[in-house]
Amino acid sequence: MTHQSSGRALTVPELAARWGVKEHQILAHIKAKTLIAFDVSRGGKLPRWRIAMSAIEAFEQARSNAPVTAAAKPGRKPKRTRPAGWIEYF
C-alpha cells in the first residue's frame, strides 16, 4: 500500500482501523521496535503513542507481499522419500 504523506501522525486506534487489526497488535510492534512511534503523554503514567506516516509507509514497504521461494526459506528440509524397491511390512 502506498499512501500520500500528509505529515500527520496516527493514533494506535486509527492505525488499527486502517490495517484491520486489533490495537494490541500495533502496541506489540511498537514494543518490539519494528514500528517507530513517539509518546505525546508528557510524562503521564500511560503512553499516548503517535505513529508518523513516514514510519507507517516504511513498515508497510518492509512487509509487502513479496514472493518467497523454497530456497529462500531457511531451515526447510527436503521431503523424505523411500528408496526404490522399498517393501513395507506391517
C-alpha angles and dihedrals in degrees: 000000000000118000133178114263109239096176088243124128121223128221122234093258091048092051092045090053091047093052096036095237135116122271094245089062091057090047090051090055090049091049091048088049093234088118116047115223137161131220119237097179095105094226098321123152094255123044119240103209126207122187119206118228090238090057091048092050092048090050092049093048092050090054100041116140101265116169114256118211124210090249091056093056106093119220096017112142123207117256114271114244129189119245119256113275094026113159118195118209123197 
